[in-house]
Every structure is written in C-alpha cells, then in structure tokens.
Amino acid sequence: MTGICSIIKEIEARKSYQLRRASNRYIKLILIMASQIISYKFRISKPSKTVQERLEQTLRLCKDLYNASLQERRDAYQINRIALNYHTQRAQLPDIKTTNHEYKEIYSQVLQDVLKRVEKSFDGFFRRIKAKQKAGFPRFQGANRYDSFTYPQSGFSLTDNRLTLSKIGKVKIKLSRNVVGKVKTCTIKREIDKWFVIFTVETETEPLPKTGESVGIDAGVCQFLTLSDGTTVENNRLYQSAQKSLRVAQRAVARKKKGSNNRKKAVLKLRKIHQKIKNCRADYQHKVSTWLIKNYDVICIEKLNLAGMVKSNLGKSLNDVAIGMFYNMLEYKAVSAGKELIKVPAHFTSQTCHACGHCEKANRKTQADFECVKCFHKNNADINAALNILRLGINRLDATHNIS
Ligand SMILES: [Zn+2]
C-alpha cells in the first residue's frame, strides 16, 4: 500500500480526525473572463433516498481523497523537499480503488478532479510565495467546507430537466433558464441541506447594442451605488431584513449550551440564514450589473484596495467585499457584452471639486454634502465623487486609445 492509499486508511481509522478550517473556496460562480465560460446554477429537486446517499458518500470520499493527497504532498515537501505533482498522484488511483472498494463507486474523472483541486491550491501557494505575498499552506478540508465534486468532461448527460450522473443516478433539476452553448463541466454542490448543479458552458461573446452613454459609479454604505447622472441604486432591502434575522440567530447560538442539541439546531438555522443572504445578494447584484451593462457603453469604477481593508472596521470591510464581488460581475459581463469597464485610483475622488478641480478635505461638508471652499460649487457628495470617477475613467480611456 503506497502514498495516498495508506493515508486514506489512516483517515478512516482516526475517529477524531481533526478538521481544520479551510481558506480556499474552489467553486467560484464567476466565469473566466478571457475564455467566455459562463456558469449556470440550478437546484436539484428533492433527490431520492438512494441518490441522496450516493451524493453524500461521493462527497465524503472525495473529501478524504483530497485531504490524503494534501497530506502526501505536505509530507513530501516538508520531509524531503520534493514537490509531488498531479500525475504522480493520479497514478495511484487504481491502487486506491483496489484497497478501498468504495472508491470504485465513484466516476474516475471525478476522482481525478479532486487531485486537480489539490494541485491548484498548491500552485496558488507556490505562486504567492514567488510573488512574496502572504502564503498560507494549503489546508485540510472539513466536511462542511468540502461541499462539491465535479465531472470535468463526461459522465453526465442532460435531457430536458433530467440529469444523469454516472455512478450516482438520475436527478430532476429545476431548469429556471435554458442552457445555451456547449456544457464543459458539471459540478454537484451541497449547500447545507440542498443540492445544486452548476454547469460551465462555453459561449460565443454576444456584444450588446451600443447606447453611446458613459457613467461613473460611486459605491457606498448608505446607497449601494450612486451614478454620475444622479441615479441612485439602493441597497437590497431583502438583504437588510435578512441581516436582522442574522443577528437574532447569532444571539440564539450564543445563548445555547455548547454541545447541546439545541445549539446544533440553532447553528443550522444560522447557516441557513447566511446562505439566504448570500443568494439574495448575488441575485440582486446580477440584476443591477445586467442593467448597467445594457444601458452604458463605458462604466468607470474605483479600484478597490481589498488587501488594505482587512485592518479597517469590520462592517465596512464586509461592505467592500460585497462591492468587490459586484465589480467582478460587472467586469465579466462587460467583457462578454463588448463594453468597457475602467478602474480608476480611488484617491481623493470624494474630496475633489468636480467643477474647479480644487482638492481639499474641507470641501466635504458632511457625509452627504459637498461644497467647494474655493468656487462654492454645491452638489451631493456621492454624485460629485461619481462625476470625478467618470472624468478620470474617460481620461484613461482616451490615453489608451491614443497609444494604440
Ligand atoms: Zn470648486
């Protein structure tokens, strides 16, 4: 018995296997910009008991394989300074199936994909080291964290709303929209007690008709967005009411005795609310970004400093993370629609007078009002900032066009 194989045995034997929190999320519902891959996510309608068991089983075995393969790489690196690669680990798969028959019940490419995920996290690790960034060693995955597995090429087929998964069975999915294009991969994901399927699809870029409009966007805490033409986009109300129930649920967990059944129930409820907030937010951001891409040809935003915000206050950081997600969405939608997204440095956009260019902290009378101390130009502070962002963006666009 070699390598990963014996480690898997060990994992099974160790009942109190220490689960560590993982930092890497593998499934990002973000398409890869350059290659025009979009993803579709659908809910799986209540799977049958047998299918549900197979799904759970596959997830558990994939998690064990992931951790074992990670362990082998860690050991090889820490003890012998050898970097193992995907191919040496993949060569062990037949062996693993012979020693542990449960693995025969999983489609081969699904297992290969697990090893690819490990490879990916190590690649990221080495890349960060090379770039002299903070690099945490790839971490072990707990049962709650490891929540998906992928058919990377084949082993699945979709006819109408029926999805057949090799070695698992048939499931019905709630097809909320049509899948257009060639399906490349199929990922099954568990979100607490619900199952989802995510297809990545290769599509041709579809440029949207030009409108001739440009816009600058200022993102804030009170208003989600303020546009340079004065339009404001509110924060999602549903999301805010969910925040309230989140606080209630957090307090409920804190009150319950550790290890008690009631606490477990309260934790589950809390996780469900978190999930709901996440879905709510994504849904809202999709609507807003699609609207913007449809209506404007050039969209100017501020460059976010996501690395520097960790130290600032938590509420604001969370808000910035949400805005970061939104900007990513805007970026890929702009690419596929043939529109321009321009990022400008965020310095002084809120203190500079749009009318005369005078930059001073005192220009900003209050959080909401802008009044230039030099030319007495008055405006809403967010609109003034959005106008500055637009101007900077257009300058930048002109500069790049002049070079090319
Ligand atoms: Zn002024």
Boltz pocket constraint, residues with backbone or C-beta under 6 A from the ligand:
constraints:
  - pocket:
      binder: B
      contacts: [[A, 353], [A, 354], [A, 355], [A, 356], [A, 357], [A, 358], [A, 372], [A, 373], [A, 374], [A, 375], [A, 376], [A, 377]]
      max_distance: 6.0
